[in-house]
Amino acid sequence: MGRQRHGKRVVSSDASAHRKEDKHIVLQRKDKAVKKKLDISKLFINISIGLCIFSLVWFFYALYMRSSLAWRVVTLHPSPRVLDENSTSPAVAPDRFWGSYRPQVYFGMKTRSPRSVVTGLMWMRQFSEPDVNLRHTCEQGDRLPSYGWLMHDGLNFGIQEIRDSDFILTTEFVKRVGGEHGGDWTWRITAKQQSSTPQAPVISLMFYVAADQQGELQTHTEEQNRLGSVTGFSEELGNFKITFGKPTAGEAAGAKYASYNHLKTVSAGLEKLSDIVRNSLNRRFVYSPPFGEKRPYIAVDSYKPPPHHQQQKNPDPRKKSDFVVHQVTAQTPFQIEVLFESGSFRDRPNQLMGRTMTEDLEKSKAAFDEKFEKTFGLQRKGFTSGQIKFAKAALSNMLGGMGYFHGQSVVQSVYNEYPLLYPEGALFTAVPSRSFFPRGFLWDEGFHQLLVSKWDPHMAREAIAHWVDLMNVEGWIPREQILGDEARSKVPAEFVVQHNENANPPTLFLALQALLEAEPEQPSEVTKHFLRRLLLRLRTWFEWYNTTQAGPLPNSYRWRGRDKDTDLFLNPKTLTSGLDDYPRASHPSLDERHVDLHCWMALASGVMARVTRLLGEPYLEYERMHRTLSNNTLLAELYWSEQLGTFCDYGNHTQAVSLQQEKVHVPPGQPRHQFPATRLVRSVRRAPRLQFVNALGYVSLFPFLLHVLEPESPKLERILKDMRDPDKLWTPFGLRSLSKADPLYMKRNTEHDAPYWRGPVWININYLAVRALYHYSNVEGPYREKAAALYDDLRTNIINNVYRQYVESGYIWEQYNDSTGRGQGSHPFTGWSALTVLMMAEQY
């Protein structure tokens, strides 16, 4: 029994051992499972922590990148500037320091410096209207019969004629370089009766001097409280003196009776000068000529701010600057001279007044006439004296329309919630219109410099350099330059902010091409030096276009910035293209391809290849790109519409659109005036689809206009045929912007937007057309004779109509009616419409 127990115990011990082993294994397994769970938990925790850290890092990186990208729009390009900082100073360019660089006023001068002392002229007629008709800034609403420069060399002198209701003002100036601050200048203002009315008009001329947040002015009066002179000091001018001569009946005549008044006050900004004068006028003065009745007249007295200005909670924070006005009231005819003398000009031979001024002026006029004929040769071509006088005026208004602006643009990118101020900058530029567009426009400027470069290549290089120096780090140049409060005061609020995804046609490449072709054999060292300083920025600018304006297919391009409100626009505008309301795809999309932009890039790549090769820089990539974009097979694949037989844009499009009165539901019994007024809205009768935009007009011509089309191409013959067709593009006044057969021809784009690029004749595109016809008539090809015949007719039509309208209306115009040839739009428009001079001279 004992053994049994023993045996039993032995068996029991083995079983227990197995059970222990099993238990141990189970425990091990449990430990492993728990450990595995713990490891997985740790892994998940680690992953979660890692994800959190990554998310935080990514979040802060995204914030940093967004902040960085947000500031890029206002970060200037890092390369050395094309122009030295002191390039416009009197030490470097004394002969160009002072000038008529205020195109927005009828007459005024300033220096090419950021805070220049400015001078100007205001005037008004006495005893005519109950309301004050003060003239100062160029306004179409003034309805002047005409005004503009008759002669201006862009450097030393200018002669302008201003026709008001019944009198004519002739403003003349001449400069004399000397001293350390740009030297002296003199104005001569001549007022004479225009109409044959028995009573000669009495007018008041107001000469003013205004400091712009620097410097100081002191007035010096003489007998009868007449302001004899103003002395002053500024950092840029040193000491100076402005002397106001007494009115005479002419240079050789004696003094003439006049009444005098003056005002000395302060101004917070140049845009306020007109209002300050208006709010200082008083009718308490009496005009008492020795022969004639005594009459009360209007004159400056003391400045009284309007009531609403006094009640403003937030007064203007800008520094107040001295502002002096000298008023002379006299009966026409009379003449007054104003002399500016620099304190640093110590060895002047005599005062630049009277006979001395006349002699200098006559020398300048003779030099201008000689240079004009040498440059353009219009006498040799058989133009009449009247036509030559017109051409001189067109050139002079371009040169007299050169302005010097300084300030900050207002810009925005997609990374900015609110607009930002661009860095301060200066711009020396021509302006399209002194009345309506007195500021710089990027695509206009390339056309402007085509004319300027023929007359003064140095001025053209300076203007181009100023534009390129405004480039940001991305390669973007704001397309509309609204610099300073004075410029901003003339611009509607919706156009002030510039967006950095928006381009403008890169016409500066046209101007660069013209500068190169002016020296066909071997460019001068001056030109090479200029191009070398320009090159880094030019590369960035070109690359910005090539990337930001790329289209949906390789080697295609698309304008950004089309209007997004498709409910109100018959065809959403493309302001960035420069052609505003020209018909594009009816429904803007990412699938669009724009033929005009493609051709601009073909031109730009060709100029880049030429510049880089000339400078010994890598050029093969630009040449390859130029060959690709100029490939006529590719061009046809991307843009040729077989249906219309012309080049077209491509996009999401339908022609079945119209403007219709919006339906407003008014419940029965409810008064109608409590509900919104009806508007014209777009009605789409057929859904859009991807297709060619079958519009024949300026856009269709771009492969021809920019010489991308090969001379042997049958498509060239088709274009020439369409151009000649009066039911399409041909008119006796130039090529119309949109075919007469197009559904959108002369159609309004909204109830408030009249047709703009939908029929009228525009001179810049007609210049390109004449230039292209000249090109195709001078290269070998089967259509050479057709191009030559068309060239002669189109050139003649444009010149004759622009000249005829100038004679009849007194103005060169923004555009011309395609049915009557009458000038229309803004005026004077002596920006690209002045290219008529180059067509007369046959200089392309």
C-alpha positions in Angstrom: 0.0 0.0 0.0 2.9 2.0 0.7 4.2 1.4 -2.7 0.9 2.2 -4.1 1.0 5.4 -2.4 4.5 5.9 -3.5 3.6 4.9 -7.0 0.6 7.1 -6.8 2.7 10.0 -5.6 5.1 9.4 -8.5 2.3 9.6 -11.0 0.9 12.6 -9.2 4.3 14.4 -9.3 4.7 13.8 -13.1 1.2 15.1 -13.8 1.8 18.1 -11.6 5.0 18.8 -13.4 3.2 18.7 -16.8 0.5 20.9 -15.5 3.1 23.3 -14.2 4.8 23.2 -17.5 1.5 23.8 -19.3 0.7 26.6 -16.9 4.1 28.1 -17.4 3.7 27.9 -21.2 0.2 29.4 -20.9 1.7 32.1 -18.7 4.5 32.6 -21.1 2.0 32.9 -23.9 -0.1 35.3 -21.9 3.0 37.3 -21.1 3.9 37.3 -24.8 0.4 38.3 -25.7 0.3 41.0 -23.1 3.8 42.1 -24.2 2.7 42.0 -27.8 -0.3 44.1 -26.9 1.9 46.5 -25.0 4.3 46.6 -27.9 1.4 47.3 -30.3 0.0 49.9 -28.0 3.4 51.5 -27.7 3.7 51.3 -31.5 0.4 53.0 -31.9 1.3 55.6 -29.2 4.6 56.2 -30.9 2.9 56.4 -34.3 0.3 58.8 -32.8 3.0 60.9 -31.2 4.9 60.8 -34.4 1.9 61.8 -36.4 1.1 64.6 -33.9 4.7 65.9 -34.1 4.6 65.5 -37.9 1.2 67.3 -38.0 2.6 70.1 -35.8 5.7 70.4 -37.9 3.7 70.4 -41.1 1.2 72.9 -39.6 4.0 75.3 -38.6 5.8 74.6 -41.9 2.6 75.3 -43.8 2.1 78.5 -41.7 5.7 79.5 -42.4 5.4 78.7 -46.1 2.1 80.5 -46.4 3.6 83.5 -44.6 6.7 83.2 -46.8 4.6 83.0 -49.9 2.4 85.8 -48.7 5.4 88.1 -48.4 6.9 87.1 -51.8 4.4 89.3 -53.6 6.0 92.4 -51.9 9.6 91.2 -52.0 11.6 92.9 -54.7 13.8 91.0 -57.1 17.2 90.3 -55.4 19.4 91.0 -58.5 21.2 94.4 -58.8 18.9 97.1 -60.1 19.2 98.1 -63.8 19.4 101.7 -62.8 21.7 103.1 -60.1 20.0 104.7 -57.2 21.1 108.1 -58.2 20.5 107.7 -61.9 17.9 110.5 -62.0 19.7 112.9 -59.7 21.0 116.3 -60.9 24.6 115.1 -60.4 24.1 112.3 -62.9 21.5 113.6 -65.3 21.2 117.4 -64.8 19.6 118.0 -68.2 16.8 115.6 -67.4 16.3 116.6 -63.7 13.5 119.2 -64.2 10.8 118.5 -66.7 7.0 118.5 -67.5 6.8 115.2 -65.6 3.2 115.9 -64.3 1.1 114.7 -67.3 -2.0 114.7 -65.2 -2.2 118.5 -65.0 -2.6 120.9 -67.9 0.8 122.6 -67.2 3.3 121.9 -64.5 6.8 120.9 -63.7 8.7 118.8 -61.2 12.0 117.0 -60.7 12.7 113.3 -61.1 12.9 112.8 -57.4 10.7 111.1 -54.8 9.4 114.2 -53.0 9.8 117.0 -55.5 8.8 120.5 -55.1 6.1 120.8 -57.7 5.0 123.8 -59.8 1.8 124.2 -61.8 -0.8 126.4 -63.4 -4.6 126.8 -62.7 -6.9 129.2 -64.4 -10.5 130.3 -64.6 -12.6 132.8 -66.6 -14.1 135.7 -64.7 -17.6 137.2 -65.2 -18.9 134.3 -67.3 -20.6 131.6 -65.2 -22.1 131.5 -61.7 -20.1 128.4 -61.0 -16.3 128.5 -60.7 -14.8 126.8 -63.7 -11.4 126.2 -62.3 -9.0 124.3 -64.6 -6.1 122.4 -63.2 -6.0 118.6 -63.7 -6.7 117.3 -67.2 -10.4 116.4 -67.3 -12.5 115.3 -70.2 -15.4 116.9 -68.3 -13.9 120.3 -68.8 -14.8 119.9 -72.5 -11.9 122.0 -73.8 -12.0 122.3 -77.6 -8.4 121.1 -77.6 -5.1 121.1 -75.7 -1.8 119.5 -76.2 1.9 120.0 -76.9 2.7 121.4 -80.4 6.5 121.0 -79.9 8.4 119.2 -77.1 11.8 117.6 -77.3 11.5 115.6 -74.1 14.6 117.5 -72.7 15.0 121.2 -73.1 11.7 123.0 -74.1 8.1 122.6 -74.8 5.3 124.7 -76.4 1.6 123.8 -75.7 -1.6 125.3 -76.9 -4.8 125.1 -74.7 -8.1 126.3 -76.2 -10.8 127.1 -73.7 -14.2 128.5 -74.5 -13.3 131.9 -75.9 -9.5 132.2 -75.3 -6.3 130.4 -76.0 -3.4 129.9 -73.6 0.0 129.1 -74.9 2.4 127.6 -72.4 6.1 127.6 -73.2 9.1 126.6 -71.1 12.8 126.5 -71.7 15.5 125.1 -69.4 19.2 126.1 -68.8 21.5 123.6 -67.1 23.9 124.9 -64.4 24.9 124.6 -60.8 24.4 121.4 -58.8 20.6 121.1 -58.8 19.5 121.0 -62.4 19.7 124.7 -63.3 17.1 127.3 -64.2 13.9 127.3 -66.2 11.4 129.9 -67.4 7.7 129.7 -68.3 5.9 132.1 -70.6 2.1 132.0 -70.5 0.4 133.9 -73.3 -3.4 134.5 -73.1 -5.3 135.8 -76.1 -8.9 136.1 -77.3 -10.1 133.2 -79.5 -13.6 134.3 -80.6 -14.7 137.4 -82.4 -16.9 138.6 -79.5 -16.6 142.4 -78.9 -15.6 142.0 -75.2 -12.2 140.4 -74.6 -12.4 137.9 -71.7 -10.9 138.5 -68.3 -9.2 135.5 -66.9 -7.2 134.6 -63.8 -4.0 132.7 -64.0 -2.9 131.0 -60.8 0.7 130.0 -60.5 1.5 127.7 -57.6 4.4 126.1 -55.8 3.9 123.2 -53.5 6.3 121.3 -51.3 5.7 117.6 -51.0 6.5 116.7 -47.4 9.9 118.3 -47.4 11.3 121.8 -47.8 9.9 125.2 -47.0 8.6 128.2 -48.9 8.6 131.9 -48.1 6.6 134.6 -49.9 7.8 138.0 -50.8 5.2 140.7 -51.6 5.7 144.0 -53.4 3.4 146.9 -54.1 -0.4 146.4 -54.0 0.1 143.1 -52.2 1.5 141.6 -55.4 3.5 138.4 -54.8 6.8 139.2 -56.4 8.6 136.0 -55.6 8.8 132.8 -53.6 12.1 131.5 -52.1 12.6 128.1 -50.7 14.8 125.3 -49.7 14.6 121.5 -50.1 17.0 118.6 -49.8 17.0 118.0 -53.6 17.0 121.6 -54.8 19.0 123.4 -52.2 18.1 127.1 -52.2 15.9 128.4 -55.0 13.9 131.4 -56.0 10.8 131.7 -58.2 10.1 135.2 -59.6 6.7 136.2 -61.0 6.9 138.7 -63.8 4.2 141.4 -64.3 1.7 140.9 -67.2 2.5 142.7 -70.4 0.6 143.0 -73.7 3.5 141.1 -75.3 7.3 140.7 -75.1 8.0 144.2 -76.5 5.0 145.9 -74.9 4.7 147.6 -71.5 2.9 146.6 -68.3 -0.8 145.8 -68.4 -3.4 146.4 -65.7 -4.0 143.4 -63.5 -5.4 142.6 -60.1 -3.3 140.4 -57.8 -4.1 138.0 -55.0 -2.1 135.2 -53.3 -2.6 132.4 -50.9 -0.1 130.7 -48.5 -1.3 127.7 -46.7 -0.4 124.0 -46.2 -1.5 120.8 -47.9 -1.5 117.2 -46.8 -1.1 115.9 -50.3 -0.8 117.0 -53.9 -4.1 115.5 -54.8 -5.8 118.1 -52.5 -4.4 121.3 -54.3 -7.5 121.9 -56.5 -9.8 121.6 -53.5 -7.7 123.8 -51.4 -7.9 126.6 -54.0 -11.6 126.1 -54.5 -12.2 126.4 -50.8 -10.1 129.6 -50.5 -12.0 131.5 -53.2 -13.9 134.6 -52.3 -16.1 137.1 -54.3 -15.2 140.1 -52.2 -12.6 141.6 -54.5 -13.1 144.3 -57.1 -11.6 144.4 -60.5 -10.9 148.1 -61.3 -9.3 148.7 -64.7 -8.5 152.4 -65.4 -10.9 152.3 -68.3 -14.1 150.2 -67.7 -16.5 149.3 -65.1 -15.6 148.0 -61.7 -16.8 144.5 -61.1 -16.5 141.9 -58.3 -14.3 139.0 -59.2 -13.4 135.7 -57.7 -9.9 135.2 -56.1 -8.0 133.3 -53.5 -8.4 134.7 -50.0 -7.8 132.4 -47.1 -8.3 128.6 -47.0 -11.5 127.5 -45.2 -11.9 123.7 -44.9 -15.4 122.5 -45.8 -17.5 121.6 -42.7 -17.3 117.9 -43.2 -13.5 118.1 -43.1 -13.6 119.9 -39.7 -15.9 117.2 -38.3 -13.7 114.2 -39.4 -12.8 112.0 -36.5 -9.6 110.7 -38.2 -7.7 113.7 -39.6 -5.2 113.2 -42.4 -2.1 111.8 -40.7 0.3 113.0 -43.4 2.7 115.8 -42.8 1.4 119.2 -43.9 3.6 121.0 -46.6 3.8 124.6 -47.7 1.5 125.6 -50.6 1.7 129.0 -52.3 -0.6 130.4 -55.0 -0.1 133.6 -57.0 -3.2 134.8 -58.9 -3.1 137.4 -61.7 -6.4 138.6 -63.1 -6.2 140.5 -66.4 -8.0 141.1 -69.6 -6.7 139.3 -72.7 -4.4 139.6 -74.5 -1.5 139.5 -72.0 1.7 137.6 -71.3 3.4 136.6 -68.1 6.8 135.0 -67.4 7.8 132.9 -64.4 11.5 132.3 -63.6 13.0 129.6 -61.5 16.6 130.1 -60.4 18.7 127.6 -58.6 20.8 128.9 -55.7 23.7 126.8 -56.8 23.9 128.3 -60.3 26.3 131.0 -59.5 27.9 131.8 -62.9 24.8 132.3 -65.0 25.4 134.7 -67.8 22.0 136.5 -67.5 18.5 135.9 -66.4 16.5 133.5 -68.7 13.7 136.0 -69.3 12.4 138.3 -72.1 14.5 138.4 -75.1 17.0 135.9 -73.7 14.2 133.4 -73.3 12.9 134.1 -76.8 16.3 133.5 -78.3 16.8 130.2 -76.4 13.3 129.1 -77.4 13.9 129.8 -81.1 17.2 127.9 -81.0 15.4 124.9 -79.4 12.6 125.1 -82.0 15.0 125.1 -84.9 16.9 122.2 -83.4 13.7 120.3 -82.9 12.6 120.8 -86.5 15.9 119.7 -87.8 16.1 116.6 -85.7 12.4 115.7 -86.5 13.1 115.7 -90.3 16.4 113.9 -89.9 14.7 111.2 -87.7 11.4 110.7 -89.6 11.9 112.3 -93.1 8.3 113.4 -93.6 9.2 116.3 -95.9 11.1 113.9 -98.1 8.1 111.6 -98.3 5.9 114.4 -99.6 3.7 115.1 -96.6 2.0 118.5 -96.4 3.0 121.1 -93.8 -0.3 120.4 -92.0 0.4 116.7 -91.8 4.0 117.3 -90.6 2.7 119.7 -87.9 0.3 117.0 -86.8 3.1 114.4 -86.6 5.2 116.8 -84.5 2.3 117.3 -82.2 1.8 113.5 -81.9 5.4 113.0 -81.0 5.5 116.0 -78.7 2.5 114.8 -76.8 4.1 111.4 -76.3 7.3 113.1 -74.9 5.3 115.7 -73.0 3.3 112.9 -71.5 6.3 111.3 -69.9 5.7 111.3 -66.1 7.8 110.6 -63.1 5.9 108.9 -60.3 6.9 107.7 -56.9 4.9 105.7 -54.3 3.6 102.3 -53.5 1.2 100.0 -55.4 -1.5 98.1 -53.6 -1.1 94.3 -54.4 -2.5 91.0 -53.3 -1.8 87.3 -53.9 -3.9 84.2 -53.2 -1.9 83.8 -49.9 -3.0 87.3 -48.6 -6.3 87.8 -46.9 -6.0 91.5 -47.4 -4.0 93.7 -49.9 -0.5 94.8 -49.1 1.6 97.8 -49.9 4.3 97.1 -52.5 7.7 98.5 -51.7 8.2 102.2 -52.5 9.4 102.7 -56.1 9.9 105.2 -58.8 8.6 105.0 -62.4 9.6 107.1 -65.4 7.0 106.3 -68.0 4.8 107.6 -70.8 1.1 107.6 -70.1 -1.7 106.6 -72.5 -3.9 109.6 -71.8 -3.3 112.7 -69.7 -7.0 113.0 -68.9 -8.2 109.5 -68.4 -5.2 107.3 -67.9 -2.5 109.5 -66.4 -0.3 106.7 -65.1 1.8 103.8 -66.3 0.3 100.7 -68.0 2.6 97.8 -68.8 1.3 96.7 -72.1 0.9 100.3 -73.4 4.5 101.1 -72.5 6.0 98.7 -74.9 4.1 100.5 -77.7 5.0 103.9 -76.4 8.7 103.1 -76.4 8.6 102.1 -80.1 8.2 105.8 -80.9 10.3 107.2 -78.1 13.2 104.9 -79.0 13.4 106.4 -82.5 13.6 109.9 -81.1 15.6 109.4 -77.9 17.1 105.9 -77.3 18.4 107.0 -73.9 14.9 108.0 -72.7 13.5 104.6 -74.0 16.2 102.7 -72.1 15.5 104.6 -68.9 11.7 104.0 -69.1 12.2 100.2 -69.8 14.7 100.0 -66.9 12.3 101.8 -64.5 9.6 99.2 -65.3 11.8 96.2 -65.0 13.2 97.5 -61.7 9.7 97.3 -60.2 9.8 93.5 -60.6 9.3 91.3 -57.5 11.2 88.2 -56.5 8.7 86.0 -58.5 9.3 87.9 -61.7 5.9 89.7 -61.6 5.5 93.4 -62.6 2.2 95.0 -61.5 0.5 95.8 -64.8 -1.0 99.1 -63.8 1.2 101.4 -61.8 -0.8 103.7 -59.4 2.0 105.3 -57.5 1.3 107.9 -54.9 -1.9 109.6 -53.6 -2.1 112.0 -56.5 -2.2 109.1 -59.0 -4.5 107.0 -56.8 -7.1 109.8 -56.6 -7.8 109.4 -60.3 -8.5 105.6 -60.2 -11.8 103.8 -59.3 -11.3 101.7 -56.2 -12.0 98.4 -58.0 -8.9 98.9 -60.2 -6.4 99.9 -57.5 -5.4 96.4 -56.2 -3.1 94.5 -58.5 -3.1 90.7 -58.3 0.2 88.8 -58.8 -1.3 86.0 -60.9 -2.3 88.5 -63.6 -0.1 89.3 -66.5 -0.3 91.8 -69.3 1.1 91.4 -72.9 4.9 91.6 -72.6 5.3 94.4 -75.1 8.5 95.6 -73.6 10.0 92.8 -75.8 8.8 94.8 -78.8 10.6 97.9 -77.5 13.8 95.8 -76.9 13.5 94.4 -80.4 13.3 97.9 -81.8 16.4 99.0 -79.9 18.3 96.0 -81.3 17.1 96.6 -84.8 18.1 100.2 -84.7 21.7 98.9 -84.7 21.4 95.9 -87.0 25.1 95.4 -87.7 26.7 95.7 -84.3 24.9 97.0 -81.2 26.8 99.8 -79.4 28.6 99.3 -76.1 25.9 101.4 -74.5 23.2 99.0 -75.7 25.2 96.0 -74.6 25.8 97.5 -71.2 22.1 98.2 -70.8 21.1 94.7 -71.9 23.6 93.1 -69.6 22.2 95.0 -66.6 18.7 94.0 -67.7 19.4 90.3 -68.3 18.9 88.7 -64.9 15.5 90.4 -64.4 14.6 89.8 -68.0 15.2 86.0 -67.5 13.0 86.0 -64.4 10.3 87.9 -66.1 10.2 85.6 -69.1 10.2 82.5 -66.8 7.3 84.0 -64.8 5.2 84.2 -68.0 6.3 80.8 -69.1 5.2 79.1 -65.8 2.3 81.2 -64.4 0.5 81.7 -67.8 1.0 78.1 -69.0 -1.9 76.4 -70.7 -3.4 72.9 -70.4 -1.3 71.4 -73.2 2.4 71.5 -73.7 3.5 74.8 -75.4 0.1 76.4 -74.9 -0.8 79.4 -72.8 -3.7 80.8 -71.0 -4.4 84.3 -69.6 -5.2 84.4 -65.9 -7.5 86.9 -64.4 -10.7 86.5 -66.4 -13.9 87.9 -64.9 -15.5 85.1 -62.8 -19.1 86.6 -62.6 -20.5 84.8 -65.6 -24.1 85.8 -64.7 -23.7 89.5 -65.6 -21.2 89.5 -68.5 -22.3 88.6 -72.0 -18.7 87.4 -72.4 -16.4 87.5 -69.3 -13.7 90.1 -69.8 -10.0 89.3 -70.0 -8.5 92.6 -68.9 -5.1 91.0 -68.5 -4.8 90.4 -72.2 -5.1 94.1 -72.9 -8.1 93.4 -75.2 -10.7 93.6 -72.3 -14.0 92.5 -73.8 -12.8 90.8 -76.9 -14.8 87.6 -77.2 -13.1 84.6 -75.5 -14.6 81.3 -74.3 -18.0 82.1 -72.9 -17.4 80.0 -69.8 -13.9 80.6 -68.3 -12.1 77.3 -67.5 -8.7 75.8 -67.1 -9.0 74.2 -70.5 -8.6 77.5 -72.4 -5.8 78.2 -74.9 -5.2 81.8 -76.0 -3.5 82.3 -79.4 -2.5 85.9 -78.7 -0.5 85.0 -75.6 1.1 82.1 -77.5 2.4 84.6 -80.1 3.6 87.0 -77.5 5.7 84.2 -76.0 7.0 83.3 -79.4 8.2 86.9 -79.8 9.6 87.0 -76.3 11.6 83.8 -76.7 13.0 85.1 -79.9 14.1 88.4 -78.3 15.6 86.4 -75.3 17.5 84.2 -77.7 18.9 87.2 -79.5 19.9 89.1 -76.3 21.6 86.1 -74.7 23.4 85.2 -77.8 24.6 88.8 -78.2 25.9 88.9 -74.7 27.6 85.5 -74.9 25.2 83.9 -72.4 23.5 80.5 -72.8 20.9 80.9 -75.6 20.1 77.4 -76.9 17.0 76.9 -74.7 15.5 80.2 -75.8 16.2 79.3 -79.5 14.6 75.9 -79.0 11.6 77.4 -77.4 11.3 80.0 -80.2 11.4 77.4 -82.9 8.8 75.3 -81.0 6.4 78.2 -80.5 6.9 79.4 -84.1 6.2 75.9 -85.5 3.3 76.5 -87.8 2.1 72.9 -87.5 1.9 73.2 -83.8 0.2 76.6 -84.1 -2.5 75.1 -86.4 -3.1 72.1 -84.1 -3.6 74.3 -81.1 -5.5 77.3 -82.6 -6.7 76.8 -86.2 -10.5 76.5 -86.6 -11.4 74.8 -89.9 -15.0 75.9 -89.4 -14.2 79.6 -89.5 -11.0 79.3 -91.4 -8.9 81.4 -89.0 -6.9 81.2 -85.8 -9.0 81.2 -82.6 -8.9 80.6 -78.9 -10.0 77.3 -77.5 -12.2 76.7 -74.5 -15.5 75.9 -72.9 -17.8 77.9 -75.2 -21.2 78.5 -76.6 -22.4 81.3 -78.9 -26.0 80.9 -77.7 -25.8 83.7 -75.1 -27.6 87.0 -74.8 -28.4 89.7 -72.2 -32.0 89.7 -71.0 -33.9 91.5 -68.3 -33.8 89.6 -65.0 -37.1 88.4 -63.8 -38.0 89.6 -60.3 -41.0 87.9 -58.6 -43.3 90.4 -56.9 -46.0 88.8 -54.8 -49.5 90.0 -55.6 -50.4 93.1 -53.6 -46.8 94.0 -52.8 -45.4 97.4 -53.9 -42.8 97.0 -56.7 -40.4 99.5 -55.2 -39.7 97.3 -52.2 -38.0 94.7 -54.5 -34.7 94.9 -56.4 -34.6 96.7 -59.7 -34.3 94.4 -62.7 -30.9 94.0 -64.2 -29.6 92.7 -67.5 -28.3 89.2 -66.9 -26.8 86.6 -69.2 -29.0 84.0 -70.6 -27.4 80.8 -71.9 -29.6 79.0 -74.4 -27.3 76.1 -75.2 -24.8 74.5 -72.9 -21.1 75.2 -73.6 -18.7 72.6 -74.8 -14.9 72.5 -75.4 -14.4 73.9 -78.9 -12.7 76.7 -80.8 -14.1 80.2 -80.0 -15.2 81.1 -83.5 -14.5 84.8 -83.4 -12.7 86.6 -86.2 -10.9 89.7 -85.1 -7.6 91.1 -83.7 -6.9 87.9 -81.8 -7.1 85.9 -85.0 -4.4 88.0 -86.5 -1.7 87.6 -83.9 0.3 84.8 -85.8 0.4 87.3 -88.6 0.9 90.5 -86.5 3.9 89.1 -84.7 5.4 87.5 -87.7 5.0 83.9 -86.4 3.2 82.8 -89.6 5.6 81.6 -92.4 5.5 83.6 -95.6 4.6 80.4 -97.6 1.7 79.4 -95.4 -1.7 79.3 -97.2 -3.1 80.5 -93.9 -1.4 83.8 -94.6 -3.4 84.2 -97.8 -6.7 83.5 -95.8 -5.8 86.2 -93.3 -5.0 88.7 -96.0 -8.4 87.9 -97.6 -10.3 88.4 -94.3 -8.5 91.6 -93.6 -9.5 93.0 -97.0 -13.2 92.0 -96.6 -15.4 95.0 -95.7 -18.0 92.6 -94.2 -15.3 91.4 -91.9 -12.3 93.5 -90.8 -11.7 96.1 -93.5 -12.9 99.8 -93.1 -11.8 103.0 -94.8 -10.3 104.0 -91.4 -8.3 100.9 -90.4 -9.0 97.3 -89.4 -11.9 96.9 -87.1 -11.3 94.9 -83.9 -14.1 92.3 -84.5 -15.6 91.1 -87.7 -18.9 92.6 -88.7 -20.3 89.1 -89.1 -19.5 88.1 -85.5 -22.6 87.6 -83.2 -20.9 89.8 -80.5 -20.0 92.6 -83.0 -20.8 96.0 -81.2 -22.7 94.1 -78.5 -22.7 95.5 -74.9 -21.0 93.3 -72.4 -23.2 94.4 -69.5 -25.9 97.0 -69.2 -23.2 99.5 -68.2 -20.3 98.3 -70.5 -20.5 99.6 -74.0 -18.5 97.6 -76.7 -14.8 98.4 -76.4 -12.8 95.8 -78.5 -15.8 94.6 -80.4 -15.7 96.7 -83.5 -13.8 100.0 -83.1 -10.5 100.7 -84.8 -7.5 100.7 -82.5 -4.2 102.2 -83.7 -1.8 99.9 -81.8 -3.1 96.8 -83.4 -3.3 98.5 -86.8 0.3 99.6 -86.4 1.2 95.9 -85.9 -0.8 95.0 -88.9 0.9 97.7 -91.1 4.2 96.6 -89.7 3.5 92.9 -90.5 2.3 93.8 -94.1 5.6 95.6 -94.6 7.4 92.6 -93.4 5.6 90.1 -95.6 5.9 92.4 -98.6 9.6 92.4 -98.2 10.3 88.7 -97.8 10.1 86.0 -100.4 6.7 84.3 -100.6 3.8 83.7 -102.8 1.7 86.4 -101.1 4.2 89.2 -101.3 2.4 91.3 -103.8 -1.0 91.0 -102.0 0.7 92.1 -98.8 2.3 95.0 -100.5 -1.0 96.2 -102.0 -2.8 95.8 -98.7 0.1 97.7 -96.9 -0.3 100.8 -99.1 -4.0 101.0 -98.7 -4.2 100.3 -95.0 -1.3 102.7 -94.1 -3.0 105.4 -96.2 -6.4 104.9 -94.6 -5.1 105.0 -91.1 -2.9 108.1 -91.6 -5.6 110.0 -93.4 -8.3 109.3 -90.8 -6.3 110.0 -87.7 -5.0 113.3 -89.2 -8.5 114.3 -90.4 -10.0 113.6 -86.9 -7.2 115.6 -85.4 -7.9 118.6 -87.6 -11.7 118.4 -87.1 -11.7 117.7 -83.3 -8.4 119.0 -82.0 -7.5 115.6 -80.6 -5.8 112.3 -81.2 -8.2 109.6 -79.9 -8.2 106.3 -78.0 -10.1 104.5 -80.8 -12.0 105.3 -84.0 -15.5 104.4 -85.0 -15.4 101.7 -87.6 -18.5 103.1 -89.5 -17.7 106.8 -89.5 -14.0 107.1 -88.6 -14.9 109.6 -85.8 -12.6 109.6 -82.8 -14.1 108.2 -79.6 -13.2 107.1 -76.1 -10.7 109.0 -74.0 -8.9 112.0 -75.4 -6.3 113.2 -75.9 -4.9 109.7 -76.3 -1.4 110.3 -77.4 0.0 107.0 -76.2 0.0 104.3 -78.8 -2.3 106.3 -81.2 0.8 108.4 -81.7 2.3 105.4 -83.5 0.7 107.0 -86.6 4.0 108.9 -86.8 6.0 105.7 -87.4 3.5 104.6 -90.1 4.0 108.0 -91.8 7.8 107.6 -91.6 7.6 103.8 -92.5 9.8 103.0 -89.6 8.9 99.6 -88.2 
